[in-house]
């Protein structure tokens, strides 16, 4: 198995507040059905699958998993990883703060992903490895998790240093406004380094990147927009209704009132999906995929979810359907995004 998901030596940016770092790694062990299902990440040489898998929930007890982590959920996460690889999805998003040690019973997401990779490769997962939680020698894509409140030059310098030291293949940012994005792009460009990505909240019902100039700037500068929460943390799957809202912290965001306003859009998503034999989840993800220069990364807790996500690839909504869904979504008041987007 030719895994090229390599390691994050996460101490490399220790002087630049590593808690702001997220690593995204691409595993090339599976062969995609067609080469068209891979895209270049921005203007870099790195190619990734058109859809990735988010690992925020793996090991987490602060937001996901009803505040507890156990062997059953561990096995489900491992199955989600394996199903992703088997389906040809080889792009994974993790971060140091996912599964934070500050949360009781949590296991770091990076640690779990590293374990899953080693098990997949037939390596003893308990083997001591000094190269960091992922247990690999370099990372394909290394991103700042969010911008600094007072300044960003040191962080961007750190990304450039990581590239020049051969520790990463490509670098990106996350939750960057248009202004910050342009500044980061220009600063790295002076060192001959490409800014490959900006990871932001983007979905059919949260289209702030279209409205605040971020999407247009990404397209102009050759920076891939990586979309997190692409199915609005489950709200676009059709699983939740006004009488059955999500549990935990999500229930305070996607309230019964909000879910009521979502029903006309969900009904149309289901109708369109029926024409393609696709689920609402697959329609919502395809809507993002067909927006040029966008790679969504839905979070998979189970093998079934990972397999469903793969079904968003290999087909395309019509222009009329894309426009119709955007029009219906425009009638819905969006939930609040991450505040730093406005900085």
N, C-alpha and C positions, 0 to 999 in steps of 0.2 A: 504494500500500500504506500503510495507516494504522497504522504502528507506534507504539505508545505505550510501548514499552520505552525508557525515557529514560535518563539517565546517572547514574552515581554519580560525583559529584565526591568521590572517596574521601578527599581531604585535608580535607574539612570537619570530620571528627572527629579530626583530627590530635592534638588535645590529650587524646584519650581512647583512645589506643593503637589505631590503625587496624588492627593485625594481628588484632584481635578482631572485625572487622566482616565480615559477609557481605552480599552484595546479592542479592536475588531480584527478577527483573524479569518483567513480563508483557507479551507481545507480542500485540497485537490485530489482526494482519494477516490472520488466517484466520477464517473464519466457522464456528462450531461447528454441528453438525447440529441440536442443540436448545439452547435457552437453559438448560434444566435441567442441562446439562453444565458450567455455570459456577456458582460459589458465591461468596457474600460472604466476604471474609477477616475473620473475627472480627466485630466491631461496626463496622468501618471501611466506607467507601463503595466500596472496591476489590473488583472481581469478578475471579476467576481461574478457570481450568479446574480441574475436579475432580481432575486428575492433572497433575503437573508433571514436568519433566525435570531431573535432577541433572547438573551438568557438572564434578564432582570429577575425573573421569578425563581430561578434555580437557587435554592438554599435560603431564600429570603423569608423572614418572619416579621418584617415591619410593615409591609404593604400587601403582599400576596400570601397565599396559602393559609388564610385564616389564622395568621400569627403563629403557625407551628410548622416544623419540618420533621419528617420521619422517613423511615425506610421505604414506605410505599411511594412517597413523593419522589424520593431519590431514584427509585427504579423507574418511575414514570418519566423523570427528566432524562435519564440515560436512554430510555426507549425513544424519547423525542429526538435526542441527538442521533441515534442510529437510524431512525426513520428519515431524518433530514438527509443524511448522507446517502442512504439507499434511494431516496427520491431525486438525488442530484443537487440538493441544496447544500452548499459548502461554505457559506459565509455566516459567521457567528459574531454576535455582539455581546461583550461582557465588560465589566468594570470592577475596580477595586471596591467601590461602595455597594455593589450588589451583594446581598448576603452579608451586610456589615457585622463586624464582630461586636458592635454596640447593641445588637439585637439578640435577645436571649434565644439560644438554640439555633441560630443562623449558621450557615456554612457559606464561605465565600464562593461566589459564582465562578471566579477565575479558577479556584482550586478544583471545583467540580468539572469544569470544562477540560482542564488539564488531565484530570483522572479519566474522563471519558475518551479523550484522544489516546492516552496511553493504553487503555484497555482495548480500544479499537485496533491499535497497532500490535497488540499482544505483548505489551511491556508491563511488568509488575507495577501496579499503581502505587504501591507503598515504597518504591525505590526512592531513596533520598536524592534530591536534585537541587543543586545550588543555583539553578538558572531561573528561579522564581516559581510562582504558583502554577503557571501553565506548563512548566517543565520542558520548555523548548528554547531554541537559541535566538530567535528573533521574531518580531511580529510583522505581519503584512501591512496592517493599517493601525496607526496609533493616533488617537484623537484626544484633544482636551475635552473634558466632560462638560464644562461650562466656562464662560469667560470670567476673568477676574473682575471684581467690582471696581477696583481702583486703577488697574492697568493690566496690559496683556503682553507687553514687549518681552518680558522675561520668559513667559510661557512659550511664546512663538520662537524665541531663541532656543529654548529647550527642544522643541520639535525639530528645528533645523540641526541642532547638535546630534540628535538621535539618528537622523538620516545620514549625516556625514560620518558618524561612527559605525555605520553598518548595522545598527540595532533594529532598524525598521525599514520597510520597503517604501512606505508611503505615509503621509501624515494628513490629519484633518482636524476640524474643530466641531463643536457641538453647541447648539443654542446661540449661535452668533447672529447678530443683527446685520443688516446690509452694510452699515458703516464699519463695524468691526471686521466683517468678512473681507471687505476690500482692503482694509489696513493690513490684515494678516496675509492676504494674498500678495500684496506689494512687498511686504517685509521679507517673505520667503523668496519671492522672485529675485530680489537683489542678491540672494545667495545661490541662485540657480536651482531652487527647490520648488517643486509644484505643490500647491495646496490642493489635495485630492478631493476633500469632502467637507460638507457641513451637515451634521445630523440634527434634525429639528422635528418638532411635533408637526405632523402633517397627515391629514386624512380627509375623507370626503366631507366630514362635518367640522373639521378644523383646518381652514385653508389660509391661515394667517401668512404663511410664506408667499402666497400669491399676492397678498394685499400689502405687505410691508416691504416689498422689493427684494426679499431674500431669494425667491425662486428665480426671478429675472437676473439677479446678479450672478447666481450660480450658473445659469445658462450662458451668460455673457462671458464669464471668466473661465469656463471649462471646469467647473467644480461640481461634482456629483452631489445631489441632495439625497441624503439617506433619511428615510421617513420612519421615525419611531411613533408608537401608538397608532399604526396605520388602520387598525380596525376599532379605534377609540376605546381601547381596553375592553373590548368585547361588546360595546354598545351597538356596533354595526353587524354583529353576527346574527341578530334575531333571537338570541337566547334569552335576552332580558325584556320584560314587559313592564308597564306601569304597575301591575300587580305582583311582579317578581323582579325587583331591581337587584343589582349586584350587592353582595355583602361586603363588609369591611369598609375601608376608606373610599372605595369606588362608589359606594352607595350614597356618599355625600356629594359626589360630583355628578353622577348620572342618576338623578332623582326620578321619582315617579312622574313628576311634572315634565321633566326634560324628555323622558322616554315617551310620554304621550305625544309630545310635539314631533317626535322622531318617526312615528308610525306611518304617515303617508310616504316618507322616503323609503322606509323599510319595505313597505308593500310593493313599491315600484322595483326595488332591488330584487325582491323575491320573484316578481313577474319576469324581469329580465333574465335572472338566473335560470328560470324554467326554460327559456328559449335555448339555452346552452347546456342544460343539464348541470348547472353549477349552483353552489350554495351562496347565500348572501355574503359570507366571508370571502369567497373567491371572487365575487363581483366587486366588492369594495377594494380588494387588493389589486385586481386587474385595472380598476379605475386609476389607481396610482401608477401602476406599471406603464400604462399607455401615456401618462404625462411624461414627455421625454425627459431623460436625465434624472430619473427618480428610482431609487432602490428601497422598497419597503422592508422593514425587519419586524414582522409580528413575533410576539413571544409564544413559544410552544412549551406547554407543560406536559404534553402526552404525545405518544406516537401518532395517535389519530389526528391531533391538531396539526402536526408537522406534515402529515400526508395530505390533509385538506389544504394547507397553504400551498403545497406543490401544485395543486390543481388550479391555482391562479395563473400558472404559466402555460404557454403554448397556444393561446387563443387571444382574441382581442375584441373588446366592445366596439361598437360602431361609433362614429363621430356623433351621430344623433343621440345615442344612448349616453355618451359621455356628457354632452351638453344638457340633456334632460335631467340627469342625476345632479349635476352642479346647480341647475336651476331650482330643483326641489330642495336641495341642501341649503340654498341661500335663504330659504324661509325659516330656517332653524337658528335660533340664537346660540352661538358657539359657547362652549364652556371656556373657562379661563385657561390660558396657557402659562408656561413658565415665565415668571416676571422678568428674567434677564433678557428675554427677547426684545424688550423695549429699551434696554440700556444703550 
